[in-house]
Amino acid sequence: MNKHDTFYITTPIYYVNDVPHIGHAYTTVAADVLARYWRLRERDVFFLTGLDEHGQKVQQAAAKAGIDPQAHCDRLAPQFTNLWQRLNISNNAFIRTTDKPHQAVVQRYLQDLYDK
C-alpha cells in the first residue's frame, strides 16, 4: 500500500428509525480509533459516517410517531451529529441518503450500471 493512497474508513450508514444508542456510539468510536491511528502514521484518511433514511423501519417509526418519514429523519439526524461532536469523532463527512448530492451520485452509478 502506497503511503500516499487514501485510507477509507466508514461506519455502517445507520438507520434513523430511533435515537442513537450505545451500539451506534461503539461502532463510530471504533472507526474513529482506526482513522486516528492511520492519521498518526501519516496516512491520508477519509472517514465517513451517516444515516440511511430509507427503508421499512424508518417508514414504520415515522408512522408510529404520526409524522412524515422525512420530518422524522430531520428530527433525529441532529441527535447523531450532536453525539459525534460530543464524542469528538474525527469524521471527514456525514451523509444522509436523502441529501441531494448523495442522490445524484447514486443515480449516476445506477445509470452507469444499467447502461452496461
Biopython code that builds the backbone (N, CA, C, O; Angstrom):
import numpy as np
from Bio.PDB.StructureBuilder import StructureBuilder

atoms = [
    (1, "MET", "N", (0.840, -1.170, 0.000)),
    (1, "MET", "CA", (0.000, 0.000, 0.000)),
    (1, "MET", "C", (0.891, 1.240, 0.000)),
    (1, "MET", "O", (1.799, 1.367, 0.822)),
    (2, "ASN", "N", (0.623, 2.132, -0.915)),
    (2, "ASN", "CA", (1.383, 3.364, -1.053)),
    (2, "ASN", "C", (1.001, 4.340, 0.058)),
    (2, "ASN", "O", (-0.179, 4.529, 0.355)),
    (3, "LYS", "N", (2.010, 4.952, 0.663)),
    (3, "LYS", "CA", (1.768, 5.901, 1.749)),
    (3, "LYS", "C", (0.870, 7.053, 1.314)),
    (3, "LYS", "O", (0.212, 7.674, 2.149)),
    (4, "HIS", "N", (0.836, 7.342, 0.023)),
    (4, "HIS", "CA", (0.054, 8.469, -0.475)),
    (4, "HIS", "C", (-1.368, 8.080, -0.863)),
    (4, "HIS", "O", (-2.176, 8.948, -1.192)),
    (5, "ASP", "N", (-1.684, 6.791, -0.828)),
    (5, "ASP", "CA", (-3.048, 6.358, -1.103)),
    (5, "ASP", "C", (-3.952, 6.751, 0.048)),
    (5, "ASP", "O", (-3.538, 6.744, 1.207)),
    (6, "THR", "N", (-5.181, 7.090, -0.274)),
    (6, "THR", "CA", (-6.135, 7.440, 0.778)),
    (6, "THR", "C", (-6.654, 6.171, 1.438)),
    (6, "THR", "O", (-6.986, 5.197, 0.763)),
    (7, "PHE", "N", (-6.718, 6.195, 2.753)),
    (7, "PHE", "CA", (-7.263, 5.104, 3.548)),
    (7, "PHE", "C", (-8.707, 5.477, 3.860)),
    (7, "PHE", "O", (-8.953, 6.469, 4.545)),
    (8, "TYR", "N", (-9.656, 4.699, 3.371)),
    (8, "TYR", "CA", (-11.077, 4.989, 3.570)),
    (8, "TYR", "C", (-11.617, 4.160, 4.725)),
    (8, "TYR", "O", (-11.381, 2.955, 4.813)),
    (9, "ILE", "N", (-12.345, 4.831, 5.606)),
    (9, "ILE", "CA", (-12.985, 4.169, 6.742)),
    (9, "ILE", "C", (-14.431, 4.640, 6.775)),
    (9, "ILE", "O", (-14.706, 5.829, 6.614)),
    (10, "THR", "N", (-15.348, 3.716, 6.981)),
    (10, "THR", "CA", (-16.747, 4.094, 7.121)),
    (10, "THR", "C", (-17.395, 3.280, 8.221)),
    (10, "THR", "O", (-17.036, 2.130, 8.475)),
    (11, "THR", "N", (-18.345, 3.902, 8.854)),
    (11, "THR", "CA", (-19.214, 3.172, 9.774)),
    (11, "THR", "C", (-20.345, 2.593, 8.932)),
    (11, "THR", "O", (-20.459, 2.920, 7.751)),
    (12, "PRO", "N", (-21.176, 1.747, 9.513)),
    (12, "PRO", "CA", (-22.424, 1.458, 8.815)),
    (12, "PRO", "C", (-23.151, 2.795, 8.618)),
    (12, "PRO", "O", (-22.973, 3.725, 9.405)),
    (13, "ILE", "N", (-23.948, 2.882, 7.591)),
    (13, "ILE", "CA", (-24.789, 4.057, 7.430)),
    (13, "ILE", "C", (-26.055, 3.730, 8.210)),
    (13, "ILE", "O", (-26.895, 2.948, 7.765)),
    (14, "TYR", "N", (-26.172, 4.339, 9.373)),
    (14, "TYR", "CA", (-27.166, 3.935, 10.371)),
    (14, "TYR", "C", (-28.596, 4.245, 9.947)),
    (14, "TYR", "O", (-28.877, 5.312, 9.401)),
    (15, "TYR", "N", (-29.502, 3.289, 10.207)),
    (15, "TYR", "CA", (-30.924, 3.556, 10.028)),
    (15, "TYR", "C", (-31.345, 4.583, 11.067)),
    (15, "TYR", "O", (-30.960, 4.496, 12.233)),
    (16, "VAL", "N", (-32.124, 5.536, 10.644)),
    (16, "VAL", "CA", (-32.535, 6.606, 11.545)),
    (16, "VAL", "C", (-33.977, 6.344, 11.999)),
    (16, "VAL", "O", (-34.848, 7.206, 11.885)),
    (17, "ASN", "N", (-34.203, 5.130, 12.516)),
    (17, "ASN", "CA", (-35.533, 4.795, 12.998)),
    (17, "ASN", "C", (-35.729, 5.160, 14.469)),
    (17, "ASN", "O", (-36.850, 5.105, 14.974)),
    (18, "ASP", "N", (-34.660, 5.527, 15.155)),
    (18, "ASP", "CA", (-34.757, 5.941, 16.555)),
    (18, "ASP", "C", (-33.496, 6.721, 16.921)),
    (18, "ASP", "O", (-32.602, 6.901, 16.094)),
    (19, "VAL", "N", (-33.437, 7.175, 18.158)),
    (19, "VAL", "CA", (-32.299, 7.965, 18.622)),
    (19, "VAL", "C", (-31.037, 7.100, 18.646)),
    (19, "VAL", "O", (-31.126, 5.875, 18.717)),
    (20, "PRO", "N", (-29.862, 7.737, 18.585)),
    (20, "PRO", "CA", (-28.622, 6.956, 18.661)),
    (20, "PRO", "C", (-28.518, 6.233, 20.005)),
    (20, "PRO", "O", (-28.984, 6.727, 21.031)),
    (21, "HIS", "N", (-27.896, 5.056, 19.972)),
    (21, "HIS", "CA", (-27.726, 4.260, 21.190)),
    (21, "HIS", "C", (-26.272, 3.809, 21.307)),
    (21, "HIS", "O", (-25.428, 4.181, 20.492)),
    (22, "ILE", "N", (-25.996, 3.018, 22.310)),
    (22, "ILE", "CA", (-24.622, 2.626, 22.614)),
    (22, "ILE", "C", (-23.976, 1.867, 21.447)),
    (22, "ILE", "O", (-22.767, 1.974, 21.241)),
    (23, "GLY", "N", (-24.753, 1.116, 20.694)),
    (23, "GLY", "CA", (-24.203, 0.404, 19.542)),
    (23, "GLY", "C", (-23.704, 1.359, 18.472)),
    (23, "GLY", "O", (-22.652, 1.130, 17.874)),
    (24, "HIS", "N", (-24.457, 2.434, 18.226)),
    (24, "HIS", "CA", (-24.006, 3.445, 17.271)),
    (24, "HIS", "C", (-22.702, 4.083, 17.771)),
    (24, "HIS", "O", (-21.746, 4.247, 17.014)),
    (25, "ALA", "N", (-22.687, 4.434, 19.052)),
    (25, "ALA", "CA", (-21.510, 5.083, 19.625)),
    (25, "ALA", "C", (-20.295, 4.148, 19.567)),
    (25, "ALA", "O", (-19.201, 4.573, 19.193)),
    (26, "TYR", "N", (-20.486, 2.893, 19.933)),
    (26, "TYR", "CA", (-19.379, 1.937, 19.945)),
    (26, "TYR", "C", (-18.757, 1.796, 18.555)),
    (26, "TYR", "O", (-17.538, 1.876, 18.400)),
    (27, "THR", "N", (-19.600, 1.586, 17.556)),
    (27, "THR", "CA", (-19.109, 1.392, 16.199)),
    (27, "THR", "C", (-18.397, 2.637, 15.679)),
    (27, "THR", "O", (-17.363, 2.539, 15.018)),
    (28, "THR", "N", (-18.952, 3.797, 15.980)),
    (28, "THR", "CA", (-18.370, 5.048, 15.497)),
    (28, "THR", "C", (-17.055, 5.341, 16.203)),
    (28, "THR", "O", (-16.104, 5.798, 15.570)),
    (29, "VAL", "N", (-16.990, 5.088, 17.486)),
    (29, "VAL", "CA", (-15.737, 5.280, 18.220)),
    (29, "VAL", "C", (-14.670, 4.314, 17.689)),
    (29, "VAL", "O", (-13.512, 4.702, 17.531)),
    (30, "ALA", "N", (-15.047, 3.072, 17.415)),
    (30, "ALA", "CA", (-14.077, 2.105, 16.878)),
    (30, "ALA", "C", (-13.531, 2.584, 15.526)),
    (30, "ALA", "O", (-12.328, 2.493, 15.278)),
    (31, "ALA", "N", (-14.402, 3.088, 14.662)),
    (31, "ALA", "CA", (-13.940, 3.613, 13.366)),
    (31, "ALA", "C", (-13.061, 4.839, 13.572)),
    (31, "ALA", "O", (-12.079, 5.028, 12.854)),
    (32, "ASP", "N", (-13.406, 5.668, 14.543)),
    (32, "ASP", "CA", (-12.619, 6.861, 14.841)),
    (32, "ASP", "C", (-11.214, 6.480, 15.310)),
    (32, "ASP", "O", (-10.237, 7.132, 14.944)),
    (33, "VAL", "N", (-11.116, 5.437, 16.111)),
    (33, "VAL", "CA", (-9.806, 4.966, 16.574)),
    (33, "VAL", "C", (-8.938, 4.576, 15.370)),
    (33, "VAL", "O", (-7.761, 4.930, 15.309)),
    (34, "LEU", "N", (-9.521, 3.853, 14.426)),
    (34, "LEU", "CA", (-8.773, 3.474, 13.221)),
    (34, "LEU", "C", (-8.343, 4.700, 12.420)),
    (34, "LEU", "O", (-7.204, 4.782, 11.959)),
    (35, "ALA", "N", (-9.256, 5.645, 12.259)),
    (35, "ALA", "CA", (-8.926, 6.857, 11.496)),
    (35, "ALA", "C", (-7.771, 7.604, 12.156)),
    (35, "ALA", "O", (-6.834, 8.028, 11.480)),
    (36, "ARG", "N", (-7.839, 7.762, 13.458)),
    (36, "ARG", "CA", (-6.778, 8.477, 14.171)),
    (36, "ARG", "C", (-5.451, 7.726, 14.104)),
    (36, "ARG", "O", (-4.396, 8.341, 13.953)),
    (37, "TYR", "N", (-5.502, 6.401, 14.216)),
    (37, "TYR", "CA", (-4.288, 5.588, 14.131)),
    (37, "TYR", "C", (-3.588, 5.818, 12.789)),
    (37, "TYR", "O", (-2.389, 6.096, 12.750)),
    (38, "TRP", "N", (-4.336, 5.703, 11.695)),
    (38, "TRP", "CA", (-3.732, 5.864, 10.380)),
    (38, "TRP", "C", (-3.272, 7.291, 10.131)),
    (38, "TRP", "O", (-2.280, 7.508, 9.435)),
    (39, "ARG", "N", (-3.973, 8.259, 10.685)),
    (39, "ARG", "CA", (-3.500, 9.646, 10.554)),
    (39, "ARG", "C", (-2.181, 9.839, 11.299)),
    (39, "ARG", "O", (-1.290, 10.538, 10.817)),
    (40, "LEU", "N", (-2.059, 9.223, 12.465)),
    (40, "LEU", "CA", (-0.794, 9.303, 13.214)),
    (40, "LEU", "C", (0.352, 8.652, 12.451)),
    (40, "LEU", "O", (1.514, 9.018, 12.630)),
    (41, "ARG", "N", (0.023, 7.695, 11.607)),
    (41, "ARG", "CA", (1.030, 7.039, 10.760)),
    (41, "ARG", "C", (1.217, 7.795, 9.445)),
    (41, "ARG", "O", (1.790, 7.284, 8.483)),
    (42, "GLU", "N", (0.714, 9.028, 9.441)),
    (42, "GLU", "CA", (0.867, 9.959, 8.320)),
    (42, "GLU", "C", (0.201, 9.482, 7.031)),
    (42, "GLU", "O", (0.691, 9.744, 5.933)),
    (43, "ARG", "N", (-0.900, 8.793, 7.177)),
    (43, "ARG", "CA", (-1.687, 8.360, 6.028)),
    (43, "ARG", "C", (-2.797, 9.368, 5.765)),
    (43, "ARG", "O", (-3.301, 10.010, 6.686)),
    (44, "ASP", "N", (-3.165, 9.497, 4.511)),
    (44, "ASP", "CA", (-4.319, 10.290, 4.129)),
    (44, "ASP", "C", (-5.555, 9.440, 4.438)),
    (44, "ASP", "O", (-5.708, 8.340, 3.907)),
    (45, "VAL", "N", (-6.427, 9.955, 5.292)),
    (45, "VAL", "CA", (-7.598, 9.197, 5.743)),
    (45, "VAL", "C", (-8.866, 9.959, 5.388)),
    (45, "VAL", "O", (-8.949, 11.173, 5.574)),
    (46, "PHE", "N", (-9.854, 9.231, 4.874)),
    (46, "PHE", "CA", (-11.184, 9.788, 4.681)),
    (46, "PHE", "C", (-12.136, 8.918, 5.487)),
    (46, "PHE", "O", (-12.292, 7.729, 5.208)),
    (47, "PHE", "N", (-12.771, 9.518, 6.488)),
    (47, "PHE", "CA", (-13.631, 8.817, 7.436)),
    (47, "PHE", "C", (-15.064, 9.302, 7.242)),
    (47, "PHE", "O", (-15.375, 10.476, 7.444)),
    (48, "LEU", "N", (-15.924, 8.371, 6.845)),
    (48, "LEU", "CA", (-17.321, 8.667, 6.531)),
    (48, "LEU", "C", (-18.256, 8.010, 7.524)),
    (48, "LEU", "O", (-18.034, 6.876, 7.946)),
    (49, "THR", "N", (-19.289, 8.720, 7.889)),
    (49, "THR", "CA", (-20.399, 8.153, 8.648)),
    (49, "THR", "C", (-21.665, 8.842, 8.168)),
    (49, "THR", "O", (-21.603, 9.813, 7.415)),
    (50, "GLY", "N", (-22.803, 8.342, 8.599)),
    (50, "GLY", "CA", (-24.036, 8.979, 8.168)),
    (50, "GLY", "C", (-25.259, 8.139, 8.456)),
    (50, "GLY", "O", (-25.227, 7.186, 9.235)),
    (51, "LEU", "N", (-26.341, 8.527, 7.797)),
    (51, "LEU", "CA", (-27.645, 7.934, 8.073)),
    (51, "LEU", "C", (-28.307, 7.417, 6.810)),
    (51, "LEU", "O", (-28.287, 8.072, 5.768)),
    (52, "ASP", "N", (-28.894, 6.229, 6.917)),
    (52, "ASP", "CA", (-29.738, 5.682, 5.857)),
    (52, "ASP", "C", (-31.166, 6.058, 6.210)),
    (52, "ASP", "O", (-31.734, 5.549, 7.176)),
    (53, "GLU", "N", (-31.734, 6.946, 5.424)),
    (53, "GLU", "CA", (-33.055, 7.492, 5.741)),
    (53, "GLU", "C", (-34.152, 6.847, 4.903)),
    (53, "GLU", "O", (-35.238, 7.405, 4.748)),
    (54, "HIS", "N", (-33.860, 5.671, 4.366)),
    (54, "HIS", "CA", (-34.839, 4.939, 3.587)),
    (54, "HIS", "C", (-35.064, 3.582, 4.235)),
    (54, "HIS", "O", (-34.236, 3.122, 5.021)),
    (55, "GLY", "N", (-36.146, 2.959, 3.919)),
    (55, "GLY", "CA", (-36.376, 1.609, 4.389)),
    (55, "GLY", "C", (-37.613, 1.495, 5.249)),
    (55, "GLY", "O", (-38.165, 2.479, 5.741)),
    (56, "GLN", "N", (-38.019, 0.259, 5.407)),
    (56, "GLN", "CA", (-39.258, -0.042, 6.117)),
    (56, "GLN", "C", (-39.213, 0.365, 7.581)),
    (56, "GLN", "O", (-40.200, 0.878, 8.108)),
    (57, "LYS", "N", (-38.077, 0.145, 8.251)),
    (57, "LYS", "CA", (-38.002, 0.506, 9.674)),
    (57, "LYS", "C", (-38.157, 2.007, 9.882)),
    (57, "LYS", "O", (-38.799, 2.443, 10.838)),
    (58, "VAL", "N", (-37.576, 2.788, 8.998)),
    (58, "VAL", "CA", (-37.709, 4.250, 9.085)),
    (58, "VAL", "C", (-39.157, 4.645, 8.833)),
    (58, "VAL", "O", (-39.711, 5.479, 9.549)),
    (59, "GLN", "N", (-39.766, 4.051, 7.823)),
    (59, "GLN", "CA", (-41.160, 4.348, 7.496)),
    (59, "GLN", "C", (-42.080, 3.971, 8.656)),
    (59, "GLN", "O", (-42.990, 4.726, 8.998)),
    (60, "GLN", "N", (-41.848, 2.820, 9.253)),
    (60, "GLN", "CA", (-42.671, 2.370, 10.372)),
    (60, "GLN", "C", (-42.502, 3.280, 11.588)),
    (60, "GLN", "O", (-43.483, 3.601, 12.259)),
    (61, "ALA", "N", (-41.284, 3.693, 11.872)),
    (61, "ALA", "CA", (-41.038, 4.579, 13.020)),
    (61, "ALA", "C", (-41.717, 5.922, 12.809)),
    (61, "ALA", "O", (-42.280, 6.487, 13.747)),
    (62, "ALA", "N", (-41.670, 6.435, 11.594)),
    (62, "ALA", "CA", (-42.335, 7.710, 11.290)),
    (62, "ALA", "C", (-43.845, 7.576, 11.426)),
    (62, "ALA", "O", (-44.505, 8.452, 11.984)),
    (63, "ALA", "N", (-44.386, 6.481, 10.917)),
    (63, "ALA", "CA", (-45.826, 6.257, 11.021)),
    (63, "ALA", "C", (-46.248, 6.153, 12.481)),
    (63, "ALA", "O", (-47.282, 6.698, 12.867)),
    (64, "LYS", "N", (-45.467, 5.469, 13.284)),
    (64, "LYS", "CA", (-45.768, 5.325, 14.711)),
    (64, "LYS", "C", (-45.762, 6.685, 15.409)),
    (64, "LYS", "O", (-46.557, 6.933, 16.315)),
    (65, "ALA", "N", (-44.850, 7.567, 14.972)),
    (65, "ALA", "CA", (-44.780, 8.920, 15.544)),
    (65, "ALA", "C", (-45.824, 9.851, 14.923)),
    (65, "ALA", "O", (-46.011, 10.976, 15.386)),
    (66, "GLY", "N", (-46.502, 9.377, 13.875)),
    (66, "GLY", "CA", (-47.536, 10.176, 13.231)),
    (66, "GLY", "C", (-47.003, 11.320, 12.386)),
    (66, "GLY", "O", (-47.666, 12.344, 12.224)),
    (67, "ILE", "N", (-45.786, 11.138, 11.840)),
    (67, "ILE", "CA", (-45.190, 12.198, 11.017)),
    (67, "ILE", "C", (-44.648, 11.615, 9.718)),
    (67, "ILE", "O", (-44.496, 10.402, 9.572)),
    (68, "ASP", "N", (-44.367, 12.497, 8.795)),
    (68, "ASP", "CA", (-43.775, 12.145, 7.509)),
    (68, "ASP", "C", (-42.372, 11.559, 7.735)),
    (68, "ASP", "O", (-41.657, 12.022, 8.623)),
    (69, "PRO", "N", (-41.963, 10.545, 6.946)),
    (69, "PRO", "CA", (-40.625, 9.971, 7.125)),
    (69, "PRO", "C", (-39.500, 10.999, 7.050)),
    (69, "PRO", "O", (-38.545, 10.909, 7.821)),
    (70, "GLN", "N", (-39.585, 11.972, 6.145)),
    (70, "GLN", "CA", (-38.523, 12.980, 6.052)),
    (70, "GLN", "C", (-38.488, 13.847, 7.299)),
    (70, "GLN", "O", (-37.409, 14.175, 7.791)),
    (71, "ALA", "N", (-39.649, 14.223, 7.818)),
    (71, "ALA", "CA", (-39.702, 15.010, 9.061)),
    (71, "ALA", "C", (-39.126, 14.206, 10.227)),
    (71, "ALA", "O", (-38.435, 14.749, 11.089)),
    (72, "HIS", "N", (-39.417, 12.918, 10.241)),
    (72, "HIS", "CA", (-38.872, 12.027, 11.272)),
    (72, "HIS", "C", (-37.336, 12.026, 11.213)),
    (72, "HIS", "O", (-36.666, 12.152, 12.237)),
    (73, "CYS", "N", (-36.797, 11.883, 10.001)),
    (73, "CYS", "CA", (-35.343, 11.866, 9.825)),
    (73, "CYS", "C", (-34.732, 13.217, 10.175)),
    (73, "CYS", "O", (-33.686, 13.286, 10.821)),
    (74, "ASP", "N", (-35.392, 14.289, 9.743)),
    (74, "ASP", "CA", (-34.891, 15.636, 10.045)),
    (74, "ASP", "C", (-34.852, 15.892, 11.542)),
    (74, "ASP", "O", (-33.989, 16.626, 12.024)),
    (75, "ARG", "N", (-35.772, 15.299, 12.275)),
    (75, "ARG", "CA", (-35.813, 15.473, 13.733)),
    (75, "ARG", "C", (-34.697, 14.683, 14.421)),
    (75, "ARG", "O", (-34.128, 15.144, 15.411)),
    (76, "LEU", "N", (-34.386, 13.498, 13.899)),
    (76, "LEU", "CA", (-33.402, 12.636, 14.559)),
    (76, "LEU", "C", (-31.964, 12.864, 14.105)),
    (76, "LEU", "O", (-31.040, 12.646, 14.889)),
    (77, "ALA", "N", (-31.751, 13.292, 12.876)),
    (77, "ALA", "CA", (-30.387, 13.446, 12.351)),
    (77, "ALA", "C", (-29.495, 14.307, 13.251)),
    (77, "ALA", "O", (-28.347, 13.935, 13.493)),
    (78, "PRO", "N", (-29.986, 15.449, 13.754)),
    (78, "PRO", "CA", (-29.113, 16.255, 14.622)),
    (78, "PRO", "C", (-28.675, 15.537, 15.899)),
    (78, "PRO", "O", (-27.631, 15.863, 16.463)),
    (79, "GLN", "N", (-29.453, 14.575, 16.352)),
    (79, "GLN", "CA", (-29.047, 13.838, 17.549)),
    (79, "GLN", "C", (-27.796, 13.005, 17.278)),
    (79, "GLN", "O", (-26.965, 12.819, 18.166)),
    (80, "PHE", "N", (-27.666, 12.509, 16.054)),
    (80, "PHE", "CA", (-26.466, 11.763, 15.682)),
    (80, "PHE", "C", (-25.277, 12.720, 15.548)),
    (80, "PHE", "O", (-24.214, 12.468, 16.115)),
    (81, "THR", "N", (-25.451, 13.804, 14.807)),
    (81, "THR", "CA", (-24.326, 14.724, 14.610)),
    (81, "THR", "C", (-23.905, 15.370, 15.926)),
    (81, "THR", "O", (-22.715, 15.586, 16.154)),
    (82, "ASN", "N", (-24.851, 15.676, 16.778)),
    (82, "ASN", "CA", (-24.506, 16.248, 18.090)),
    (82, "ASN", "C", (-23.731, 15.243, 18.943)),
    (82, "ASN", "O", (-22.783, 15.612, 19.637)),
    (83, "LEU", "N", (-24.133, 13.984, 18.889)),
    (83, "LEU", "CA", (-23.412, 12.964, 19.656)),
    (83, "LEU", "C", (-21.988, 12.817, 19.139)),
    (83, "LEU", "O", (-21.054, 12.696, 19.932)),
    (84, "TRP", "N", (-21.807, 12.825, 17.815)),
    (84, "TRP", "CA", (-20.448, 12.691, 17.276)),
    (84, "TRP", "C", (-19.593, 13.884, 17.699)),
    (84, "TRP", "O", (-18.399, 13.728, 17.955)),
    (85, "GLN", "N", (-20.182, 15.055, 17.772)),
    (85, "GLN", "CA", (-19.433, 16.225, 18.262)),
    (85, "GLN", "C", (-19.066, 16.057, 19.733)),
    (85, "GLN", "O", (-17.940, 16.354, 20.132)),
    (86, "ARG", "N", (-20.006, 15.586, 20.531)),
    (86, "ARG", "CA", (-19.728, 15.394, 21.961)),
    (86, "ARG", "C", (-18.649, 14.345, 22.190)),
    (86, "ARG", "O", (-17.865, 14.450, 23.133)),
    (87, "LEU", "N", (-18.608, 13.335, 21.330)),
    (87, "LEU", "CA", (-17.596, 12.279, 21.444)),
    (87, "LEU", "C", (-16.297, 12.641, 20.727)),
    (87, "LEU", "O", (-15.350, 11.855, 20.719)),
    (88, "ASN", "N", (-16.252, 13.822, 20.130)),
    (88, "ASN", "CA", (-15.077, 14.306, 19.409)),
    (88, "ASN", "C", (-14.669, 13.352, 18.275)),
    (88, "ASN", "O", (-13.488, 13.068, 18.079)),
    (89, "ILE", "N", (-15.663, 12.874, 17.544)),
    (89, "ILE", "CA", (-15.426, 11.971, 16.424)),
    (89, "ILE", "C", (-14.799, 12.782, 15.283)),
    (89, "ILE", "O", (-15.220, 13.905, 15.006)),
    (90, "SER", "N", (-13.796, 12.206, 14.633)),
    (90, "SER", "CA", (-12.996, 12.942, 13.652)),
    (90, "SER", "C", (-13.394, 12.647, 12.200)),
    (90, "SER", "O", (-12.546, 12.657, 11.309)),
    (91, "ASN", "N", (-14.684, 12.385, 11.967)),
    (91, "ASN", "CA", (-15.114, 12.061, 10.607)),
    (91, "ASN", "C", (-14.910, 13.242, 9.665)),
    (91, "ASN", "O", (-15.001, 14.404, 10.062)),
    (92, "ASN", "N", (-14.629, 12.906, 8.394)),
    (92, "ASN", "CA", (-14.474, 13.916, 7.353)),
    (92, "ASN", "C", (-15.803, 14.305, 6.737)),
    (92, "ASN", "O", (-15.976, 15.431, 6.271)),
    (93, "ALA", "N", (-16.742, 13.367, 6.736)),
    (93, "ALA", "CA", (-18.036, 13.636, 6.112)),
    (93, "ALA", "C", (-19.132, 12.887, 6.852)),
    (93, "ALA", "O", (-18.910, 11.833, 7.447)),
    (94, "PHE", "N", (-20.316, 13.467, 6.793)),
    (94, "PHE", "CA", (-21.529, 12.871, 7.355)),
    (94, "PHE", "C", (-22.581, 12.960, 6.263)),
    (94, "PHE", "O", (-22.981, 14.053, 5.862)),
    (95, "ILE", "N", (-23.027, 11.804, 5.783)),
    (95, "ILE", "CA", (-24.028, 11.821, 4.722)),
    (95, "ILE", "C", (-25.385, 11.410, 5.250)),
    (95, "ILE", "O", (-25.509, 10.671, 6.226)),
    (96, "ARG", "N", (-26.379, 11.907, 4.579)),
    (96, "ARG", "CA", (-27.751, 11.447, 4.760)),
    (96, "ARG", "C", (-28.181, 10.974, 3.376)),
    (96, "ARG", "O", (-27.952, 11.669, 2.387)),
    (97, "THR", "N", (-28.795, 9.811, 3.299)),
    (97, "THR", "CA", (-29.142, 9.284, 1.982)),
    (97, "THR", "C", (-30.208, 10.122, 1.283)),
    (97, "THR", "O", (-30.495, 9.892, 0.109)),
    (98, "THR", "N", (-30.792, 11.078, 1.975)),
    (98, "THR", "CA", (-31.744, 11.996, 1.339)),
    (98, "THR", "C", (-31.065, 13.282, 0.864)),
    (98, "THR", "O", (-31.724, 14.131, 0.263)),
    (99, "ASP", "N", (-29.768, 13.443, 1.119)),
    (99, "ASP", "CA", (-29.041, 14.619, 0.624)),
    (99, "ASP", "C", (-29.020, 14.594, -0.899)),
    (99, "ASP", "O", (-28.810, 13.542, -1.503)),
    (100, "LYS", "N", (-29.235, 15.736, -1.512)),
    (100, "LYS", "CA", (-29.241, 15.834, -2.979)),
    (100, "LYS", "C", (-27.924, 15.361, -3.604)),
    (100, "LYS", "O", (-27.967, 14.619, -4.585)),
    (101, "PRO", "N", (-26.754, 15.757, -3.080)),
    (101, "PRO", "CA", (-25.507, 15.264, -3.689)),
    (101, "PRO", "C", (-25.385, 13.730, -3.630)),
    (101, "PRO", "O", (-24.908, 13.104, -4.577)),
    (102, "HIS", "N", (-25.819, 13.138, -2.517)),
    (102, "HIS", "CA", (-25.773, 11.679, -2.389)),
    (102, "HIS", "C", (-26.697, 11.032, -3.418)),
    (102, "HIS", "O", (-26.319, 10.065, -4.080)),
    (103, "GLN", "N", (-27.892, 11.563, -3.548)),
    (103, "GLN", "CA", (-28.847, 11.012, -4.512)),
    (103, "GLN", "C", (-28.301, 11.104, -5.937)),
    (103, "GLN", "O", (-28.471, 10.174, -6.724)),
    (104, "ALA", "N", (-27.655, 12.206, -6.270)),
    (104, "ALA", "CA", (-27.103, 12.381, -7.618)),
    (104, "ALA", "C", (-26.023, 11.346, -7.918)),
    (104, "ALA", "O", (-25.983, 10.789, -9.015)),
    (105, "VAL", "N", (-25.152, 11.088, -6.951)),
    (105, "VAL", "CA", (-24.085, 10.098, -7.149)),
    (105, "VAL", "C", (-24.681, 8.702, -7.321)),
    (105, "VAL", "O", (-24.272, 7.957, -8.211)),
    (106, "VAL", "N", (-25.636, 8.352, -6.480)),
    (106, "VAL", "CA", (-26.269, 7.035, -6.584)),
    (106, "VAL", "C", (-26.957, 6.887, -7.939)),
    (106, "VAL", "O", (-26.827, 5.854, -8.595)),
    (107, "GLN", "N", (-27.680, 7.908, -8.352)),
    (107, "GLN", "CA", (-28.350, 7.845, -9.657)),
    (107, "GLN", "C", (-27.350, 7.672, -10.792)),
    (107, "GLN", "O", (-27.586, 6.904, -11.724)),
    (108, "ARG", "N", (-26.232, 8.388, -10.708)),
    (108, "ARG", "CA", (-25.218, 8.285, -11.756)),
    (108, "ARG", "C", (-24.653, 6.865, -11.832)),
    (108, "ARG", "O", (-24.537, 6.301, -12.920)),
    (109, "TYR", "N", (-24.301, 6.285, -10.677)),
    (109, "TYR", "CA", (-23.729, 4.945, -10.681)),
    (109, "TYR", "C", (-24.752, 3.896, -11.105)),
    (109, "TYR", "O", (-24.409, 2.950, -11.814)),
    (110, "LEU", "N", (-25.984, 4.050, -10.685)),
    (110, "LEU", "CA", (-27.015, 3.103, -11.117)),
    (110, "LEU", "C", (-27.258, 3.208, -12.618)),
    (110, "LEU", "O", (-27.475, 2.197, -13.286)),
    (111, "GLN", "N", (-27.223, 4.429, -13.151)),
    (111, "GLN", "CA", (-27.380, 4.601, -14.588)),
    (111, "GLN", "C", (-26.217, 3.973, -15.337)),
    (111, "GLN", "O", (-26.417, 3.313, -16.356)),
    (112, "ASP", "N", (-24.996, 4.176, -14.837)),
    (112, "ASP", "CA", (-23.825, 3.543, -15.453)),
    (112, "ASP", "C", (-23.971, 2.022, -15.464)),
    (112, "ASP", "O", (-23.695, 1.364, -16.467)),
    (113, "LEU", "N", (-24.407, 1.484, -14.339)),
    (113, "LEU", "CA", (-24.604, 0.032, -14.242)),
    (113, "LEU", "C", (-25.669, -0.434, -15.228)),
    (113, "LEU", "O", (-25.482, -1.439, -15.914)),
    (114, "TYR", "N", (-26.762, 0.276, -15.300)),
    (114, "TYR", "CA", (-27.836, -0.068, -16.221)),
    (114, "TYR", "C", (-27.347, -0.013, -17.671)),
    (114, "TYR", "O", (-27.656, -0.894, -18.473)),
    (115, "ASP", "N", (-26.591, 1.019, -17.990)),
    (115, "ASP", "CA", (-26.094, 1.187, -19.357)),
    (115, "ASP", "C", (-25.149, 0.061, -19.772)),
    (115, "ASP", "O", (-25.068, -0.274, -20.954)),
    (116, "LYS", "N", (-24.447, -0.514, -18.826)),
    (116, "LYS", "CA", (-23.504, -1.610, -19.124)),
    (116, "LYS", "C", (-24.238, -2.925, -19.258)),
    (116, "LYS", "O", (-23.615, -3.957, -19.507)),
]
sb = StructureBuilder()
sb.init_structure("model")
sb.init_model(0)
sb.init_chain("A")
sb.init_seg("    ")
for serial, (resi, resn, name, xyz) in enumerate(atoms, 1):
    if name == "N":
        sb.init_residue(resn, " ", resi, " ")
    sb.init_atom(name, np.array(xyz, "f"), 0.0, 1.0, " ", f" {name:<3s}", serial, name[0])
structure = sb.get_structure()
